[in-house]
Amino acid sequence: MTVLEDRTQMAEITNEQALDQMFEALERDPFLEGYKIEIVEGAVYMTPPRTNHWDITLGIVEQLRTKYPRQRVLSDVRIDYPGDLNGLCSDVALVAEKAERTKQGGFLCEDVEFVAEVISRGTGQNDYGPKKAAYATAGVAVYLIVDPYQGKCHAYTQPKDGGYHVETNVDFEEEVDLTHTFLGLTFDTSDFARD
């Protein structure tokens, strides 16, 4: 096969197919057991589990569960987002009530209404940068960043043209009031710990 034929064949591979191949290759390696793996703009990121990260993530899930059924709340589940090779595994995602699973058993990014990311030291730049842009482009109505290094929560709403037009910042110990959004919830951050 010539270089031109190889490039032509590669150009015919869709983003989803390329992500499928990348995740399949990564999942074959047993040393990755327990690591969160996601692909952001074609780069692979692996994050080991951490106690505080999980505690905050679980706190968000528990608060969502006061209003939403378990089947709509996801954690660390791959969903492909707009952009070049974005197979994201959000810390917490809420899918729409009528969302249907794909043939592969996942969900479409168009069905995601809320995402929360808890910052990890090595990958925080993704949460504030390319992941935020991907979520906004997909139309995720509410994006919440919980940053235990700053001791702050950043809530982004009103996605349009690949960005969020409203940002609300609160310190840990304060409430994140999202009652003005479709979520109709206020997140209590009083037991979120700093790193």
PyRosetta script that sets phi, psi and omega in degrees:
from pyrosetta import init, pose_from_sequence

init()
pose = pose_from_sequence("MTVLEDRTQMAEITNEQALDQMFEALERDPFLEGYKIEIVEGAVYMTPPRTNHWDITLGIVEQLRTKYPRQRVLSDVRIDYPGDLNGLCSDVALVAEKAERTKQGGFLCEDVEFVAEVISRGTGQNDYGPKKAAYATAGVAVYLIVDPYQGKCHAYTQPKDGGYHVETNVDFEEEVDLTHTFLGLTFDTSDFARD")
pose.set_psi(1, 133.8)
pose.set_omega(1, 179.7)
pose.set_phi(2, -79.4)
pose.set_psi(2, 165.9)
pose.set_omega(2, 178.4)
pose.set_phi(3, -61.2)
pose.set_psi(3, -39.6)
pose.set_omega(3, 179.8)
pose.set_phi(4, -65.0)
pose.set_psi(4, -41.8)
pose.set_omega(4, 177.9)
pose.set_phi(5, -64.7)
pose.set_psi(5, -40.3)
pose.set_omega(5, 178.9)
pose.set_phi(6, -63.3)
pose.set_psi(6, -43.5)
pose.set_omega(6, 178.9)
pose.set_phi(7, -66.0)
pose.set_psi(7, -38.7)
pose.set_omega(7, 178.4)
pose.set_phi(8, -63.5)
pose.set_psi(8, -44.3)
pose.set_omega(8, 178.8)
pose.set_phi(9, -63.5)
pose.set_psi(9, -41.0)
pose.set_omega(9, 179.2)
pose.set_phi(10, -65.7)
pose.set_psi(10, -36.5)
pose.set_omega(10, -179.7)
pose.set_phi(11, -66.0)
pose.set_psi(11, -25.2)
pose.set_omega(11, -179.6)
pose.set_phi(12, -80.6)
pose.set_psi(12, -11.6)
pose.set_omega(12, 177.8)
pose.set_phi(13, -77.7)
pose.set_psi(13, 128.4)
pose.set_omega(13, 179.9)
pose.set_phi(14, -77.4)
pose.set_psi(14, 165.3)
pose.set_omega(14, 175.1)
pose.set_phi(15, -54.4)
pose.set_psi(15, -46.5)
pose.set_omega(15, -178.4)
pose.set_phi(16, -61.7)
pose.set_psi(16, -43.5)
pose.set_omega(16, 179.6)
pose.set_phi(17, -64.0)
pose.set_psi(17, -42.1)
pose.set_omega(17, 179.1)
pose.set_phi(18, -63.3)
pose.set_psi(18, -43.5)
pose.set_omega(18, 178.1)
pose.set_phi(19, -63.8)
pose.set_psi(19, -41.3)
pose.set_omega(19, 177.0)
pose.set_phi(20, -56.8)
pose.set_psi(20, -46.6)
pose.set_omega(20, -179.5)
pose.set_phi(21, -63.3)
pose.set_psi(21, -42.6)
pose.set_omega(21, -179.4)
pose.set_phi(22, -64.6)
pose.set_psi(22, -46.4)
pose.set_omega(22, 180.0)
pose.set_phi(23, -65.4)
pose.set_psi(23, -40.3)
pose.set_omega(23, 178.5)
pose.set_phi(24, -60.0)
pose.set_psi(24, -43.4)
pose.set_omega(24, 178.9)
pose.set_phi(25, -63.6)
pose.set_psi(25, -41.7)
pose.set_omega(25, -179.8)
pose.set_phi(26, -67.6)
pose.set_psi(26, -37.8)
pose.set_omega(26, -176.6)
pose.set_phi(27, -71.9)
pose.set_psi(27, -15.1)
pose.set_omega(27, 178.5)
pose.set_phi(28, -76.6)
pose.set_psi(28, -16.9)
pose.set_omega(28, -177.4)
pose.set_phi(29, -88.6)
pose.set_psi(29, 112.7)
pose.set_omega(29, -176.3)
pose.set_phi(30, -68.3)
pose.set_psi(30, -18.8)
pose.set_omega(30, -178.7)
pose.set_phi(31, -69.6)
pose.set_psi(31, -10.7)
pose.set_omega(31, -179.0)
pose.set_phi(32, -89.5)
pose.set_psi(32, 2.7)
pose.set_omega(32, -178.2)
pose.set_phi(33, -52.4)
pose.set_psi(33, 126.7)
pose.set_omega(33, 176.9)
pose.set_phi(34, 90.6)
pose.set_psi(34, -14.1)
pose.set_omega(34, 179.2)
pose.set_phi(35, -82.5)
pose.set_psi(35, 142.9)
pose.set_omega(35, 170.4)
pose.set_phi(36, -81.0)
pose.set_psi(36, 127.1)
pose.set_omega(36, -179.1)
pose.set_phi(37, -121.7)
pose.set_psi(37, 130.1)
pose.set_omega(37, 172.8)
pose.set_phi(38, -145.1)
pose.set_psi(38, 161.6)
pose.set_omega(38, -179.0)
pose.set_phi(39, -118.7)
pose.set_psi(39, 119.6)
pose.set_omega(39, -178.2)
pose.set_phi(40, -119.3)
pose.set_psi(40, 116.4)
pose.set_omega(40, -178.2)
pose.set_phi(41, 50.7)
pose.set_psi(41, 41.1)
pose.set_omega(41, 176.1)
pose.set_phi(42, 84.3)
pose.set_psi(42, -8.1)
pose.set_omega(42, 179.3)
pose.set_phi(43, -97.4)
pose.set_psi(43, 138.1)
pose.set_omega(43, -179.5)
pose.set_phi(44, -89.3)
pose.set_psi(44, 130.9)
pose.set_omega(44, 177.2)
pose.set_phi(45, -123.0)
pose.set_psi(45, 129.6)
pose.set_omega(45, 178.6)
pose.set_phi(46, -121.2)
pose.set_psi(46, 126.9)
pose.set_omega(46, -177.2)
pose.set_phi(47, -122.3)
pose.set_psi(47, 125.9)
pose.set_omega(47, 177.0)
pose.set_phi(48, -73.4)
pose.set_psi(48, 154.4)
pose.set_omega(48, 178.8)
pose.set_phi(49, -67.7)
pose.set_psi(49, 142.5)
pose.set_omega(49, 177.2)
pose.set_phi(50, -134.1)
pose.set_psi(50, 143.4)
pose.set_omega(50, -173.8)
pose.set_phi(51, -60.7)
pose.set_psi(51, -51.2)
pose.set_omega(51, -177.3)
pose.set_phi(52, -64.6)
pose.set_psi(52, -39.9)
pose.set_omega(52, 178.5)
pose.set_phi(53, -58.2)
pose.set_psi(53, -48.4)
pose.set_omega(53, 179.8)
pose.set_phi(54, -64.9)
pose.set_psi(54, -40.1)
pose.set_omega(54, -178.7)
pose.set_phi(55, -61.4)
pose.set_psi(55, -43.8)
pose.set_omega(55, 178.2)
pose.set_phi(56, -67.4)
pose.set_psi(56, -43.6)
pose.set_omega(56, 178.5)
pose.set_phi(57, -58.0)
pose.set_psi(57, -47.1)
pose.set_omega(57, 179.8)
pose.set_phi(58, -63.5)
pose.set_psi(58, -37.3)
pose.set_omega(58, 177.4)
pose.set_phi(59, -60.4)
pose.set_psi(59, -39.9)
pose.set_omega(59, 178.0)
pose.set_phi(60, -67.4)
pose.set_psi(60, -45.5)
pose.set_omega(60, 179.1)
pose.set_phi(61, -58.8)
pose.set_psi(61, -47.1)
pose.set_omega(61, -178.7)
pose.set_phi(62, -60.7)
pose.set_psi(62, -38.3)
pose.set_omega(62, 179.3)
pose.set_phi(63, -71.1)
pose.set_psi(63, -36.2)
pose.set_omega(63, 175.0)
pose.set_phi(64, -64.0)
pose.set_psi(64, -37.0)
pose.set_omega(64, -176.3)
pose.set_phi(65, -67.8)
pose.set_psi(65, -13.8)
pose.set_omega(65, 176.0)
pose.set_phi(66, -69.3)
pose.set_psi(66, -18.3)
pose.set_omega(66, -177.5)
pose.set_phi(67, -124.9)
pose.set_psi(67, -28.1)
pose.set_omega(67, -172.3)
pose.set_phi(68, -117.5)
pose.set_psi(68, 144.4)
pose.set_omega(68, -179.7)
pose.set_phi(69, -69.8)
pose.set_psi(69, 152.8)
pose.set_omega(69, -177.9)
pose.set_phi(70, -53.2)
pose.set_psi(70, -37.1)
pose.set_omega(70, -176.0)
pose.set_phi(71, -65.2)
pose.set_psi(71, -18.2)
pose.set_omega(71, -179.8)
pose.set_phi(72, -95.2)
pose.set_psi(72, -12.7)
pose.set_omega(72, -176.4)
pose.set_phi(73, -101.5)
pose.set_psi(73, 123.6)
pose.set_omega(73, -177.9)
pose.set_phi(74, -119.2)
pose.set_psi(74, 155.5)
pose.set_omega(74, 173.7)
pose.set_phi(75, -143.9)
pose.set_psi(75, 128.1)
pose.set_omega(75, 178.1)
pose.set_phi(76, 57.7)
pose.set_psi(76, 36.9)
pose.set_omega(76, 178.9)
pose.set_phi(77, -106.2)
pose.set_psi(77, 130.6)
pose.set_omega(77, -178.8)
pose.set_phi(78, -65.7)
pose.set_psi(78, 129.6)
pose.set_omega(78, 170.5)
pose.set_phi(79, -137.2)
pose.set_psi(79, 131.6)
pose.set_omega(79, -179.6)
pose.set_phi(80, -84.3)
pose.set_psi(80, 133.0)
pose.set_omega(80, -176.6)
pose.set_phi(81, -118.7)
pose.set_psi(81, 163.7)
pose.set_omega(81, 179.2)
pose.set_phi(82, -58.0)
pose.set_psi(82, 156.1)
pose.set_omega(82, -178.3)
pose.set_phi(83, 109.8)
pose.set_psi(83, 178.1)
pose.set_omega(83, -177.5)
pose.set_phi(84, -87.0)
pose.set_psi(84, 108.8)
pose.set_omega(84, 175.4)
pose.set_phi(85, 59.4)
pose.set_psi(85, 65.2)
pose.set_omega(85, 175.9)
pose.set_phi(86, -115.2)
pose.set_psi(86, 89.7)
pose.set_omega(86, 173.3)
pose.set_phi(87, -101.5)
pose.set_psi(87, 90.3)
pose.set_omega(87, -171.1)
pose.set_phi(88, -96.8)
pose.set_psi(88, 144.1)
pose.set_omega(88, 178.7)
pose.set_phi(89, -121.4)
pose.set_psi(89, 78.3)
pose.set_omega(89, -175.2)
pose.set_phi(90, -57.4)
pose.set_psi(90, 145.8)
pose.set_omega(90, 177.0)
pose.set_phi(91, -58.5)
pose.set_psi(91, -43.0)
pose.set_omega(91, 176.3)
pose.set_phi(92, -143.0)
pose.set_psi(92, 136.2)
pose.set_omega(92, 174.2)
pose.set_phi(93, -138.8)
pose.set_psi(93, 146.9)
pose.set_omega(93, 175.6)
pose.set_phi(94, -120.1)
pose.set_psi(94, 123.2)
pose.set_omega(94, 178.9)
pose.set_phi(95, -97.7)
pose.set_psi(95, 158.3)
pose.set_omega(95, -178.3)
pose.set_phi(96, -62.1)
pose.set_psi(96, 154.1)
pose.set_omega(96, -177.8)
pose.set_phi(97, -56.1)
pose.set_psi(97, -39.8)
pose.set_omega(97, -176.7)
pose.set_phi(98, -95.2)
pose.set_psi(98, 11.2)
pose.set_omega(98, -178.7)
pose.set_phi(99, -62.3)
pose.set_psi(99, 135.1)
pose.set_omega(99, 178.1)
pose.set_phi(100, -112.6)
pose.set_psi(100, 146.2)
pose.set_omega(100, 179.1)
pose.set_phi(101, -70.6)
pose.set_psi(101, 148.0)
pose.set_omega(101, 175.8)
pose.set_phi(102, -76.6)
pose.set_psi(102, 175.3)
pose.set_omega(102, 177.5)
pose.set_phi(103, -58.0)
pose.set_psi(103, -31.9)
pose.set_omega(103, -179.7)
pose.set_phi(104, -83.5)
pose.set_psi(104, -3.3)
pose.set_omega(104, 177.5)
pose.set_phi(105, 94.8)
pose.set_psi(105, 0.6)
pose.set_omega(105, -179.7)
pose.set_phi(106, -97.6)
pose.set_psi(106, -157.9)
pose.set_omega(106, 179.0)
pose.set_phi(107, -130.9)
pose.set_psi(107, 158.5)
pose.set_omega(107, 175.1)
pose.set_phi(108, -86.9)
pose.set_psi(108, 148.5)
pose.set_omega(108, -179.6)
pose.set_phi(109, -63.0)
pose.set_psi(109, -26.2)
pose.set_omega(109, 178.8)
pose.set_phi(110, -64.4)
pose.set_psi(110, -19.6)
pose.set_omega(110, -179.1)
pose.set_phi(111, -90.8)
pose.set_psi(111, -4.9)
pose.set_omega(111, -177.7)
pose.set_phi(112, -85.9)
pose.set_psi(112, 125.9)
pose.set_omega(112, -178.4)
pose.set_phi(113, -104.4)
pose.set_psi(113, -28.0)
pose.set_omega(113, -176.0)
pose.set_phi(114, -143.8)
pose.set_psi(114, 140.3)
pose.set_omega(114, 174.1)
pose.set_phi(115, -135.6)
pose.set_psi(115, 140.0)
pose.set_omega(115, 170.7)
pose.set_phi(116, -125.5)
pose.set_psi(116, 134.4)
pose.set_omega(116, 174.7)
pose.set_phi(117, -122.6)
pose.set_psi(117, 131.9)
pose.set_omega(117, 174.4)
pose.set_phi(118, -100.2)
pose.set_psi(118, 122.9)
pose.set_omega(118, -173.5)
pose.set_phi(119, -64.3)
pose.set_psi(119, 133.6)
pose.set_omega(119, 169.2)
pose.set_phi(120, -109.5)
pose.set_psi(120, 143.3)
pose.set_omega(120, -173.6)
pose.set_phi(121, -54.4)
pose.set_psi(121, -45.0)
pose.set_omega(121, -174.2)
pose.set_phi(122, -80.0)
pose.set_psi(122, -15.7)
pose.set_omega(122, -175.0)
pose.set_phi(123, -126.4)
pose.set_psi(123, 9.6)
pose.set_omega(123, -178.4)
pose.set_phi(124, -57.7)
pose.set_psi(124, -33.2)
pose.set_omega(124, 179.9)
pose.set_phi(125, -61.4)
pose.set_psi(125, -29.6)
pose.set_omega(125, 177.6)
pose.set_phi(126, -69.2)
pose.set_psi(126, -41.5)
pose.set_omega(126, -177.4)
pose.set_phi(127, -64.9)
pose.set_psi(127, -38.1)
pose.set_omega(127, 179.5)
pose.set_phi(128, -83.1)
pose.set_psi(128, -17.8)
pose.set_omega(128, -174.3)
pose.set_phi(129, -112.3)
pose.set_psi(129, -101.0)
pose.set_omega(129, -172.2)
pose.set_phi(130, -63.6)
pose.set_psi(130, -32.5)
pose.set_omega(130, 178.4)
pose.set_phi(131, -70.3)
pose.set_psi(131, -40.7)
pose.set_omega(131, 176.9)
pose.set_phi(132, -59.4)
pose.set_psi(132, -43.3)
pose.set_omega(132, 179.1)
pose.set_phi(133, -65.0)
pose.set_psi(133, -41.1)
pose.set_omega(133, 179.5)
pose.set_phi(134, -65.1)
pose.set_psi(134, -42.2)
pose.set_omega(134, 178.7)
pose.set_phi(135, -63.9)
pose.set_psi(135, -42.5)
pose.set_omega(135, 179.6)
pose.set_phi(136, -65.1)
pose.set_psi(136, -43.5)
pose.set_omega(136, 179.6)
pose.set_phi(137, -61.7)
pose.set_psi(137, -36.4)
pose.set_omega(137, 178.9)
pose.set_phi(138, -75.5)
pose.set_psi(138, -11.6)
pose.set_omega(138, 179.4)
pose.set_phi(139, 84.3)
pose.set_psi(139, 23.4)
pose.set_omega(139, 175.9)
pose.set_phi(140, -63.7)
pose.set_psi(140, 117.9)
pose.set_omega(140, -169.8)
pose.set_phi(141, -64.6)
pose.set_psi(141, -37.4)
pose.set_omega(141, -177.9)
pose.set_phi(142, -135.4)
pose.set_psi(142, 126.4)
pose.set_omega(142, 176.9)
pose.set_phi(143, -122.2)
pose.set_psi(143, 121.0)
pose.set_omega(143, -178.5)
pose.set_phi(144, -113.5)
pose.set_psi(144, 122.8)
pose.set_omega(144, 172.8)
pose.set_phi(145, -105.4)
pose.set_psi(145, 125.8)
pose.set_omega(145, 174.4)
pose.set_phi(146, -108.6)
pose.set_psi(146, 117.3)
pose.set_omega(146, -174.3)
pose.set_phi(147, -113.8)
pose.set_psi(147, 97.4)
pose.set_omega(147, -178.6)
pose.set_phi(148, -70.1)
pose.set_psi(148, -13.4)
pose.set_omega(148, 177.9)
pose.set_phi(149, -81.0)
pose.set_psi(149, -34.0)
pose.set_omega(149, 175.3)
pose.set_phi(150, -89.1)
pose.set_psi(150, -22.3)
pose.set_omega(150, -172.6)
pose.set_phi(151, 70.5)
pose.set_psi(151, 35.8)
pose.set_omega(151, -177.1)
pose.set_phi(152, -136.0)
pose.set_psi(152, 157.6)
pose.set_omega(152, 170.4)
pose.set_phi(153, -117.3)
pose.set_psi(153, 139.2)
pose.set_omega(153, 178.2)
pose.set_phi(154, -120.9)
pose.set_psi(154, 116.7)
pose.set_omega(154, 178.9)
pose.set_phi(155, -106.3)
pose.set_psi(155, 126.9)
pose.set_omega(155, -179.6)
pose.set_phi(156, -114.4)
pose.set_psi(156, 132.3)
pose.set_omega(156, -179.8)
pose.set_phi(157, -137.5)
pose.set_psi(157, 173.9)
pose.set_omega(157, -179.9)
pose.set_phi(158, 57.6)
pose.set_psi(158, 66.6)
pose.set_omega(158, 177.8)
pose.set_phi(159, -71.1)
pose.set_psi(159, 137.7)
pose.set_omega(159, 177.5)
pose.set_phi(160, -163.7)
pose.set_psi(160, 135.4)
pose.set_omega(160, 175.7)
pose.set_phi(161, 54.4)
pose.set_psi(161, 41.7)
pose.set_omega(161, 175.7)
pose.set_phi(162, 76.4)
pose.set_psi(162, 14.0)
pose.set_omega(162, 178.1)
pose.set_phi(163, -146.0)
pose.set_psi(163, 168.5)
pose.set_omega(163, 175.3)
pose.set_phi(164, -102.8)
pose.set_psi(164, 138.2)
pose.set_omega(164, -174.7)
pose.set_phi(165, -99.8)
pose.set_psi(165, -9.0)
pose.set_omega(165, 177.2)
pose.set_phi(166, -131.3)
pose.set_psi(166, 130.2)
pose.set_omega(166, 177.1)
pose.set_phi(167, -126.9)
pose.set_psi(167, 131.3)
pose.set_omega(167, 176.4)
pose.set_phi(168, -122.3)
pose.set_psi(168, 131.0)
pose.set_omega(168, -178.8)
pose.set_phi(169, -118.6)
pose.set_psi(169, 133.9)
pose.set_omega(169, 175.8)
pose.set_phi(170, -136.9)
pose.set_psi(170, 149.7)
pose.set_omega(170, 176.2)
pose.set_phi(171, -80.4)
pose.set_psi(171, 153.7)
pose.set_omega(171, 170.2)
pose.set_phi(172, -53.9)
pose.set_psi(172, 149.8)
pose.set_omega(172, -175.5)
pose.set_phi(173, 90.8)
pose.set_psi(173, -21.7)
pose.set_omega(173, 177.6)
pose.set_phi(174, -94.3)
pose.set_psi(174, 167.8)
pose.set_omega(174, 177.6)
pose.set_phi(175, -94.6)
pose.set_psi(175, 144.3)
pose.set_omega(175, 173.6)
pose.set_phi(176, -96.3)
pose.set_psi(176, 104.1)
pose.set_omega(176, -175.2)
pose.set_phi(177, -85.7)
pose.set_psi(177, 108.0)
pose.set_omega(177, 177.2)
pose.set_phi(178, -118.0)
pose.set_psi(178, 26.5)
pose.set_omega(178, 179.5)
pose.set_phi(179, -70.2)
pose.set_psi(179, -20.1)
pose.set_omega(179, 177.9)
pose.set_phi(180, -80.9)
pose.set_psi(180, -4.4)
pose.set_omega(180, 178.5)
pose.set_phi(181, -104.6)
pose.set_psi(181, 175.5)
pose.set_omega(181, 178.5)
pose.set_phi(182, -58.7)
pose.set_psi(182, -26.5)
pose.set_omega(182, -178.2)
pose.set_phi(183, -59.5)
pose.set_psi(183, -39.5)
pose.set_omega(183, -179.9)
pose.set_phi(184, 62.1)
pose.set_psi(184, 32.8)
pose.set_omega(184, -177.3)
pose.set_phi(185, -128.3)
pose.set_psi(185, 157.7)
pose.set_omega(185, 168.2)
pose.set_phi(186, -119.4)
pose.set_psi(186, 124.5)
pose.set_omega(186, 178.7)
pose.set_phi(187, -88.8)
pose.set_psi(187, 127.4)
pose.set_omega(187, 175.7)
pose.set_phi(188, -85.7)
pose.set_psi(188, 123.0)
pose.set_omega(188, -179.6)
pose.set_phi(189, -107.9)
pose.set_psi(189, 11.1)
pose.set_omega(189, -173.1)
pose.set_phi(190, -62.8)
pose.set_psi(190, -23.6)
pose.set_omega(190, 179.0)
pose.set_phi(191, -108.1)
pose.set_psi(191, 14.4)
pose.set_omega(191, 173.8)
pose.set_phi(192, -78.1)
pose.set_psi(192, 127.9)
pose.set_omega(192, -178.2)
pose.set_phi(193, -98.1)
pose.set_psi(193, 149.6)
pose.set_omega(193, 177.0)
pose.set_phi(194, -84.0)
pose.set_psi(194, 153.2)
pose.set_omega(194, 172.6)
pose.set_phi(195, -104.1)
pose.dump_pdb("model.pdb")
